[in-house]
Amino acid sequence: MAELEHRPIVHDHEAFLARARRRRGFQKAYDALETEYRLANELIAARARAGLTQEAVAQRMGTTKSAVSRLESGGKHTPSVGTLQRYAKAVGCEIKIELVPKAG
């Protein structure tokens, strides 16, 4: 099956965060989901580096575009290690997991 052409949508995440941080309660909620958002950003960045659409990743994983979209949304859905491994393989990556001692 032919791969779909990847045309990323321009998104200025820092500008988005600057606007969002002006809303009451945003920073506390955002901080509570920091790990989930970092994971989502890693997934999206890996897919962009691979030049793939969500549809193409879904095909490679044997799942649906909506499932890939949920993985990349962060916050609401916690993927299993197996799902992360399938995603990583689909975008030409491998997973590296580290537990890093807190500073201080």
C-alpha positions as CSV (number, residue, x, y, z in Angstrom):
1,M,0.0,0.0,0.0
2,A,1.3,3.5,-0.9
3,E,2.4,5.7,2.0
4,L,0.5,9.0,2.4
5,E,2.4,12.2,2.0
6,H,3.1,13.9,5.3
7,R,2.3,17.6,5.4
8,P,2.7,18.8,9.0
9,I,0.4,21.5,10.3
10,V,2.4,24.5,11.6
11,H,1.9,24.8,15.3
12,D,3.7,27.2,17.6
13,H,3.5,25.3,20.9
14,E,5.3,27.9,22.9
15,A,2.8,30.6,21.8
16,F,0.0,28.2,22.6
17,L,1.4,27.6,26.1
18,A,1.9,31.3,26.7
19,R,-1.7,32.0,25.9
20,A,-3.0,29.0,27.9
21,R,-0.9,29.9,31.0
22,R,-3.0,33.0,31.3
23,R,-6.0,30.9,32.1
24,R,-6.7,30.2,35.8
25,G,-5.7,26.7,36.9
26,F,-4.0,25.8,33.6
27,Q,-0.4,25.6,35.0
28,K,-1.4,23.3,37.9
29,A,-3.3,21.0,35.5
30,Y,-0.5,21.1,32.9
31,D,2.1,20.3,35.5
32,A,0.1,17.3,36.8
33,L,0.2,15.9,33.3
34,E,3.8,16.8,32.5
35,T,5.0,13.2,31.9
36,E,2.0,12.4,29.6
37,Y,2.6,15.5,27.6
38,R,6.3,14.8,27.2
39,L,5.5,11.3,26.0
40,A,2.9,12.7,23.5
41,N,5.5,15.2,22.2
42,E,8.1,12.4,21.8
43,L,5.6,10.4,19.8
44,I,4.6,13.3,17.5
45,A,8.3,14.3,17.0
46,A,9.3,10.7,16.1
47,R,6.4,10.5,13.6
48,A,7.4,13.9,12.1
49,R,11.0,12.8,11.7
50,A,9.8,9.7,9.9
51,G,7.7,11.8,7.6
52,L,4.6,9.8,8.3
53,T,0.9,10.7,8.8
54,Q,-1.1,9.2,11.6
55,E,-2.8,7.1,8.9
56,A,0.5,5.6,7.8
57,V,1.6,4.9,11.4
58,A,-1.8,3.2,12.0
59,Q,-1.4,1.0,8.9
60,R,2.1,0.0,10.1
61,M,0.8,-0.8,13.6
62,G,-2.3,-2.6,12.4
63,T,-4.6,-0.2,14.1
64,T,-6.8,2.9,13.3
65,K,-5.9,6.5,12.8
66,S,-8.1,7.4,15.8
67,A,-6.1,5.0,18.0
68,V,-2.9,6.8,16.9
69,S,-4.5,10.1,17.5
70,R,-5.4,9.0,21.1
71,L,-1.8,7.9,21.7
72,E,-0.5,11.3,20.6
73,S,-3.1,13.3,22.5
74,G,-1.5,12.8,26.0
75,G,-3.3,13.0,29.3
76,K,-6.4,10.9,28.9
77,H,-4.9,7.6,27.6
78,T,-2.0,5.7,29.1
79,P,-0.6,3.3,26.5
80,S,0.9,0.0,27.3
81,V,4.6,-0.8,26.8
82,G,3.6,-3.1,24.0
83,T,1.6,-0.4,22.2
84,L,4.6,2.0,22.6
85,Q,6.9,-0.6,21.1
86,R,4.6,-1.1,18.1
87,Y,4.4,2.7,17.6
88,A,8.2,3.0,17.9
89,K,8.7,0.3,15.3
90,A,6.2,1.9,13.0
91,V,8.2,5.2,13.0
92,G,11.6,3.5,12.8
93,C,12.6,4.0,16.4
94,E,13.3,2.0,19.5
95,I,12.1,2.7,23.1
96,K,14.6,3.7,25.8
97,I,13.2,3.8,29.3
98,E,15.1,5.4,32.2
99,L,14.4,6.0,35.8
100,V,16.5,9.1,36.8
101,P,17.0,10.1,40.4
102,K,15.4,13.4,41.3
103,A,17.8,16.3,41.9
104,G,18.1,17.7,45.3
